[in-house]
Amino acid sequence: MKKMYIAIGAIVVGLVILIISIFTMYVNYSNAGNRSEKQIEKLYNNSQSVLSNYTMTIVETTKVSTKYRKDLEDIIKATMSGRYGEDGIESVVTFLQEQNLQLDSKMYTNIQNTMIAGRKDFLNSQNLLMDACASYKTSLDNVVSGMFLHFAGYPKTNLQEKCTPITDERTDASFKSKKQKAIDVTAE
């Protein structure tokens, strides 16, 4: 009889340990999902901030009057979101020329350098975001972590929205057609 109580006790202790282990894993993966989504949100917002700061730097560099400021901001945002592709810098310079703004030739060089630096900053912010998204998606797709994350209700954020990189039309067309065209640097 005593052996039976010991066996039942061992089974109960084993079940309690198993339940505690499963609960601990659930909590750990749920917390990891929360951290991942907060990191993606932070990096997504940071990319917006980088783009906004970049736009404001161009506006301030050109000392554009408030009359033209909104148009210039729209052109810069469209340039960064791919509307003008590789010729984006020329689009901003063309806008400034069309508005007949009197800018020193050094100003155009400064604008181009600022745009190049801004694009690199934006690229870096997008790369960090894509890395965080890839890591989180891997966790969601792994057997154990994915099971616990999905059981905890993850993903809770719209990964399609947050984890889609911003590209230009030329790149989108190349990926759709599976063909790349040479960039014509002589085109105006």
DOMAR-375409 format. One line per 8 residues: number of its first residue (from 1); for each residue x, y, z of N, C-alpha, C, O. Coordinates in pm, whole numbers, plus 50000, padded with zeros to 5 digits. Example, Ala and Ser with C-alpha at 12.3 -4.5 7.8 and 13.67 -1.06 7.14 Angstrom:
// DOMAR-375409
1 = 51319/49431/50780/51230/49550/50780/51320/49670/50780/51424/49668/50846  51285/49775/50708/51367/49894/50714/51290/50003/50787/51341/50114/50804
This chain:
// DOMAR-375409
1 = 50082/49881/50000/50000/50000/50000/50087/50126/50000/50058/50225/49932  50195/50118/50080/50285/50232/50090/50350/50262/49955/50370/50379/49920  50383/50159/49881/50444/50176/49749/50347/50243/49652/50388/50321/49567  50220/50211/49666/50119/50271/49580/50109/50422/49608/50099/50502/49515  50112/50461/49736/50106/50604/49771/50231/50677/49720/50224/50792/49675  50341/50611/49726/50466/50671/49676/50456/50689/49524/50495/50792/49471  50404/50588/49455/50389/50595/49309/50291/50706/49271/50317/50783/49179  50178/50713/49342/50079/50818/49313/50139/50956/49343/50119/51051/49267
9 = 50210/50966/49453/50276/51091/49489/50377/51133/49384/50386/51251/49349  50453/51039/49333/50553/51068/49228/50484/51116/49101/50531/51209/49036  50373/51052/49066/50298/51093/48947/50243/51234/48965/50252/51316/48874  50186/51264/49082/50131/51397/49110/50242/51502/49103/50226/51607/49040  50356/51472/49167/50469/51566/49164/50517/51586/49020/50545/51698/48978  50525/51478/48945/50566/51487/48804/50470/51572/48723/50513/51655/48642  50338/51552/48746/50238/51632/48675/50247/51780/48713/50237/51868/48628  50267/51806/48842/50281/51945/48887/50403/52009/48822/50395/52122/48774
17 = 50514/51938/48818/50636/51990/48755/50612/52012/48606/50656/52113/48551  50543/51919/48541/50512/51933/48399/50423/52055/48375/50449/52132/48283  50320/52073/48454/50229/52187/48440/50304/52318/48464/50287/52415/48389  50387/52321/48566/50466/52442/48594/50561/52471/48478/50579/52586/48438  50624/52366/48424/50716/52384/48311/50643/52439/48188/50692/52531/48123  50528/52382/48157/50450/52428/48042/50404/52572/48064/50411/52654/47973  50357/52603/48184/50314/52740/48213/50431/52837/48201/50416/52946/48147  50547/52798/48251/50666/52883/48242/50705/52907/48097/50740/53019/48059
25 = 50700/52802/48015/50730/52818/47872/50630/52912/47806/50667/52998/47727  50503/52894/47839/50399/52982/47784/50427/53127/47820/50422/53214/47733  50457/53154/47946/50485/53291/47991/50608/53345/47920/50607/53460/47874  50714/53266/47910/50837/53311/47845/50814/53345/47698/50860/53449/47651  50745/53258/47626/50719/53286/47484/50621/53401/47465/50636/53479/47371  50524/53412/47551/50431/53524/47544/50505/53656/47567/50482/53754/47496  50594/53658/47665/50675/53779/47690/50767/53808/47572/50786/53924/47537  50823/53704/47511/50909/53724/47394/50829/53781/47278/50879/53868/47206
33 = 50707/53734/47258/50621/53790/47153/50590/53936/47179/50592/54017/47087  50561/53969/47303/50534/54107/47340/50656/54195/47313/50644/54303/47255  50774/54148/47355/50898/54225/47332/50923/54244/47183/50961/54352/47139  50902/54139/47105/50925/54147/46960/50832/54249/46896/50875/54330/46814  50705/54245/46933/50610/54341/46874/50640/54484/46916/50626/54577/46836  50680/54503/47040/50716/54638/47086/50840/54687/47012/50848/54805/46977  50936/54599/46986/51057/54635/46913/51023/54672/46769/51075/54770/46716  50936/54594/46705/50895/54624/46568/50823/54758/46564/50849/54839/46475
41 = 50734/54783/46658/50663/54911/46665/50761/55027/46682/50749/55130/46617  50857/55008/46771/50959/55113/46796/51039/55141/46669/51059/55257/46633  51083/55036/46601/51162/55055/46479/51079/55113/46365/51130/55191/46285  50953/55076/46359/50862/55131/46258/50845/55282/46282/50855/55362/46188  50821/55319/46407/50808/55461/46441/50939/55535/46419/50939/55650/46376  51051/55469/46447/51181/55531/46424/51202/55559/46275/51256/55664/46240  51160/55467/46189/51171/55491/46044/51090/55613/46003/51133/55692/45919  50972/55627/46061/50891/55746/46031/50962/55872/46080/50961/55974/46012
49 = 51022/55864/46196/51094/55978/46252/51214/56014/46166/51240/56132/46141  51287/55913/46120/51403/55937/46034/51358/56007/45906/51420/56104/45862  51251/55958/45846/51199/56018/45723/51153/56162/45748/51180/56251/45667  51083/56185/45858/51036/56319/45891/51154/56414/45915/51156/56526/45866  51251/56367/45992/51369/56449/46020/51443/56481/45891/51490/56594/45872  51454/56384/45805/51519/56402/45675/51446/56508/45593/51509/56596/45534  51314/56499/45589/51233/56597/45516/51253/56737/45573/51272/56833/45498  51248/56748/45704/51265/56879/45767/51405/56934/45743/51421/57055/45727
57 = 51505/56849/45739/51641/56895/45712/51651/56952/45571/51715/57055/45551  51588/56888/45475/51589/56940/45337/51518/57075/45332/51567/57169/45269  51403/57083/45397/51328/57209/45399/51413/57320/45461/51420/57431/45407  51477/57289/45573/51558/57391/45639/51683/57423/45559/51727/57538/45556  51742/57324/45495/51862/57346/45415/51833/57440/45299/51914/57526/45266  51718/57423/45238/51683/57507/45123/51624/57640/45164/51609/57730/45081  51589/57653/45291/51527/57775/45342/51406/57813/45258/51385/57930/45222  51327/57714/45227/51210/57732/45144/51103/57806/45224/51081/57777/45342
65 = 51038/57899/45160/50933/57973/45227/50815/57881/45254/50800/57776/45192  50732/57923/45347/50616/57840/45384/50523/57820/45265/50448/57723/45261  50526/57910/45169/50442/57896/45050/50475/57769/44973/50386/57703/44920  50602/57734/44967/50645/57618/44891/50676/57496/44978/50701/57387/44926  50676/57515/45106/50719/57412/45197/50639/57282/45183/50697/57174/45176  50506/57292/45178/50420/57174/45169/50449/57097/45040/50459/56974/45042  50463/57169/44928/50492/57101/44801/50626/57029/44808/50637/56916/44761  50726/57094/44865/50857/57032/44876/50852/56909/44967/50912/56806/44937
73 = 50781/56921/45078/50767/56806/45169/50701/56689/45098/50742/56574/45113  50596/56718/45018/50528/56612/44944/50621/56544/44844/50619/56422/44829  50702/56624/44776/50797/56568/44678/50900/56481/44748/50932/56373/44701  50951/56528/44861/51052/56451/44933/50992/56320/44985/51054/56215/44972  50873/56326/45042/50809/56204/45092/50781/56107/44977/50800/55986/44990  50736/56161/44864/50710/56076/44748/50841/56016/44696/50845/55901/44654  50946/56095/44699/51077/56045/44656/51119/55929/44743/51165/55827/44691  51105/55942/44875/51147/55837/44966/51056/55715/44957/51101/55603/44982
81 = 50931/55733/44922/50841/55617/44915/50842/55556/44776/50763/55465/44747  50930/55603/44689/50949/55537/44562/50883/55599/44442/50897/55547/44332  50811/55707/44459/50739/55765/44347/50831/55804/44234/50798/55786/44117  50948/55859/44268/51039/55907/44165/51159/55818/44145/51243/55847/44059  51172/55711/44219/51279/55614/44199/51417/55674/44208/51445/55758/44294  51505/55632/44118/51644/55673/44120/51662/55822/44090/51765/55880/44125  51563/55885/44026/51574/56026/43990/51513/56118/44095/51483/56233/44065  51495/56069/44214/51431/56146/44320/51501/56276/44353/51436/56379/44371
89 = 51633/56274/44360/51709/56394/44392/51685/56501/44285/51667/56618/44317  51684/56460/44159/51661/56555/44052/51521/56617/44060/51502/56732/44023  51424/56540/44109/51288/56591/44122/51282/56706/44222/51212/56805/44199  51354/56694/44332/51357/56802/44430/51426/56924/44372/51378/57036/44388  51538/56903/44304/51611/57015/44243/51523/57081/44138/51520/57204/44129  51452/57001/44057/51362/57056/43955/51252/57139/44021/51219/57247/43972  51196/57090/44130/51094/57166/44202/51149/57302/44243/51083/57404/44224  51268/57302/44299/51327/57428/44346/51350/57524/44229/51328/57644/44241
97 = 51394/57469/44116/51417/57553/43999/51284/57606/43944/51276/57722/43905  51182/57521/43939/51052/57562/43885/50988/57672/43970/50916/57756/43918  51015/57670/44099/50960/57773/44186/51042/57901/44180/51013/57999/44249  51144/57898/44096/51229/58015/44074/51293/58063/44204/51310/58183/44226  51328/57968/44289/51394/58004/44413/51541/58032/44384/51607/57953/44315  51591/58140/44433/51730/58178/44410/51819/58109/44512/51826/58150/44628  51886/58004/44468/51973/57930/44556/52114/57927/44498/52131/57909/44377  52210/57945/44581/52350/57935/44544/52377/57793/44494/52314/57699/44542
105 = 52468/57776/44398/52499/57644/44345/52547/57550/44454/52527/57429/44445  52611/57603/44557/52655/57521/44671/52533/57463/44743/52540/57355/44802  52423/57536/44738/52301/57489/44803/52253/57359/44739/52210/57267/44808  52261/57351/44605/52220/57229/44536/52309/57112/44577/52260/57000/44598  52438/57137/44589/52531/57032/44633/52498/56990/44775/52498/56871/44806  52470/57087/44861/52431/57055/44999/52302/56974/45004/52290/56879/45082  52208/57012/44920/52080/56939/44915/52105/56795/44871/52051/56701/44931  52186/56778/44767/52215/56642/44719/52285/56560/44827/52251/56444/44848
113 = 52383/56619/44894/52454/56548/45000/52360/56514/45116/52368/56405/45173  52272/56607/45149/52176/56583/45256/52080/56471/45218/52045/56388/45301  52038/56469/45092/51947/56363/45046/52016/56228/45047/51956/56128/45087  52141/56224/45005/52216/56097/45005/52230/56047/45148/52207/55929/45176  52268/56136/45239/52283/56097/45380/52148/56055/45438/52140/55958/45514  52042/56128/45403/51908/56094/45452/51863/55958/45403/51802/55882/45478  51891/55928/45278/51854/55797/45224/51928/55685/45297/51872/55580/45325  52056/55709/45327/52134/55608/45400/52078/55588/45540/52066/55475/45587
121 = 52044/55698/45608/51984/55686/45742/51853/55609/45735/51825/55524/45819  51773/55641/45634/51644/55573/45618/51666/55424/45586/51595/55338/45638  51763/55396/45500/51796/55257/45467/51836/55181/45594/51791/55068/45616  51920/55242/45675/51962/55178/45800/51843/55150/45892/51833/55043/45951  51752/55247/45903/51635/55227/45990/51546/55117/45934/51489/55040/46011  51533/55109/45802/51453/55003/45740/51519/54866/45759/51451/54767/45782  51653/54862/45750/51724/54735/45770/51705/54683/45912/51682/54563/45932  51713/54770/46011/51690/54729/46149/51548/54675/46166/51528/54574/46234
129 = 51452/54742/46106/51312/54698/46114/51295/54561/46047/51229/54473/46102  51354/54544/45929/51341/54416/45858/51407/54302/45936/51356/54190/45936  51519/54330/46002/51585/54229/46086/51494/54186/46202/51479/54067/46230  51434/54284/46269/51343/54254/46381/51222/54175/46332/51178/54081/46398  51170/54212/46216/51054/54141/46160/51091/53997/46125/51014/53905/46152  51207/53978/46064/51250/53843/46026/51267/53754/46149/51227/53638/46149  51326/53809/46252/51347/53733/46376/51213/53693/46438/51195/53579/46481  51120/53787/46442/50989/53759/46501/50912/53657/46417/50851/53566/46471
137 = 50916/53674/46284/50846/53579/46197/50905/53439/46210/50832/53340/46203  51037/53431/46230/51100/53301/46252/51047/53237/46380/51017/53117/46382  51035/53316/46486/50980/53264/46612/50836/53218/46593/50796/53116/46649  50759/53291/46515/50620/53253/46489/50611/53123/46409/50517/53046/46425  50711/53100/46323/50708/52981/46237/50775/52859/46299/50755/52747/46252  50854/52877/46405/50916/52763/46471/50809/52681/46543/50706/52735/46583  50833/52553/46559/50732/52463/46615/50693/52500/46757/50576/52531/46783  50787/52499/46849/50753/52521/46990/50717/52666/47016/50611/52695/47072
145 = 50805/52759/46975/50776/52900/47002/50651/52944/46928/50570/53020/46982  50634/52897/46805/50515/52932/46727/50387/52883/46793/50286/52954/46796  50391/52761/46846/50273/52706/46913/50234/52793/47033/50118/52829/47049  50332/52825/47117/50302/52906/47235/50264/53049/47197/50173/53107/47258  50332/53107/47097/50298/53244/47055/50156/53250/46999/50079/53340/47032  50121/53155/46915/49986/53153/46858/49881/53127/46967/49773/53185/46964  49915/53039/47061/49824/53013/47173/49802/53139/47256/49693/53161/47309  49906/53223/47267/49896/53348/47343/49833/53460/47260/49816/53572/47309
153 = 49797/53431/47135/49727/53530/47053/49818/53615/46965/49775/53719/46915  49941/53572/46946/50033/53647/46860/50030/53591/46720/50008/53471/46702  50051/53674/46620/50085/53816/46625/49962/53902/46651/49852/53873/46602  49982/54005/46728/49875/54099/46760/49884/54225/46676/49788/54302/46668  49999/54246/46615/50019/54364/46531/50008/54322/46385/50023/54204/46352  49981/54417/46298/49969/54390/46156/50109/54383/46095/50168/54485/46059  50162/54262/46085/50298/54245/46032/50308/54283/45885/50413/54328/45840  50202/54267/45810/50202/54307/45669/50228/54456/45656/50303/54500/45569
161 = 50167/54534/45743/50185/54679/45740/50323/54719/45793/50393/54798/45729  50361/54666/45906/50484/54708/45972/50610/54651/45909/50716/54714/45915  50600/54535/45847/50719/54464/45799/50735/54465/45647/50812/54386/45593  50665/54552/45579/50681/54566/45435/50775/54683/45409/50745/54796/45448  50888/54657/45343/50983/54766/45320/50929/54868/45221/50848/54837/45134  50975/54990/45235/50940/55095/45141/51039/55088/45026/51160/55095/45045  50985/55074/44905/51070/55063/44787/51026/55165/44683/50932/55241/44704  51096/55166/44570/51059/55257/44462/50992/55179/44349/50997/55056/44346
169 = 50930/55252/44256/50856/55188/44148/50946/55104/44058/50906/54997/44012  51067/55153/44033/51161/55082/43946/51192/54943/44006/51191/54843/43935  51218/54939/44136/51248/54813/44202/51127/54721/44200/51141/54601/44171  51009/54775/44229/50887/54695/44225/50867/54633/44087/50833/54515/44075  50887/54713/43983/50871/54664/43846/50973/54554/43814/50939/54456/43749  51095/54570/43860/51199/54469/43836/51163/54337/43905/51182/54231/43846  51114/54343/44026/51078/54221/44097/50956/54154/44034/50948/54031/44033  50862/54232/43982/50745/54174/43917/50781/54111/43783/50735/54002/43750
177 = 50865/54180/43705/50900/54130/43571/51016/54031/43574/51041/53961/43476  51088/54026/43687/51207/53941/43700/51317/53987/43604/51406/53909/43568  51310/54114/43563/51412/54171/43475/51448/54310/43529/51363/54383/43580  51577/54344/43516/51623/54475/43560/51666/54555/43440/51733/54503/43350  51629/54682/43438/51670/54771/43329/51788/54855/43378/51800/54886/43497  51873/54890/43286/51986/54977/43319/51932/55115/43356/51832/55160/43302  52000/55179/43448/51961/55314/43490/52021/55413/43390/52142/55411/43365  51937/55497/43334/51984/55598/43238/52017/55726/43313/51928/55802/43351
185 = 52146/55749/43334/52187/55868/43409/52189/55992/43321/52209/56103/43372  52168/55976/43189/52167/56092/43101/52029/56152/43087/52015/56264/43039  51926/56080/43128/51787/56130/43118/51767/56248/43210/51822/56253/43320  51688/56341/43164/51659/56458/43247/51522/56449/43306/51480/56539/43379
